[in-house]
């Protein structure tokens, strides 16, 4: 299981609601809205 970097929910890597690539790593999201928020300022959520 992956952790959504926005809401910290567990996300099944085989069936995420959304994914995004950033600096060569795949991030998994529970909902498209979390992906949108992440992409606006990825560094903010990776600290």
N, C-alpha and C positions, 0 to 999 in steps of 0.2 A: 504494500500500500504506500502511496505517496501522500504527502501533506500539501494541501493547497496553501501557497505562501500568503494569501490574503486573509482567509477566514480560519485557517489552521485545521480544516476538516480533513479526514482521511478520504482519499480518492483512489478507487480501483484503477490501476494503471492500464488494465486491459479494456476499460470502458469509461474513460473520463468524459465529462460534459464538454471539455475544451482542453487544448494543449497549446503551449507556446515554446518556441526555441529562443534562448537568450544566452549569448556567450558560449555556444556549443552544448548547452544542457537543456533537456526537455523538462518543462514544468507542467504539472497537471492541475486542473481546476475543477471544482464541483459545479460551476455554472459559468456561462459565457460572461456574465457581469464581472466575475472575479478576474477573468483573463483580461478584460478591457481595463479594469483598474490597474492590474499589474503592468500592462504594456504602457500605461501613461507615465510610470516612473518605477521601473524594475528595481533599481538600486535601493529605493526606499524600503522595499519589502524583503530585500536579501540581507539587510544589515544584521 
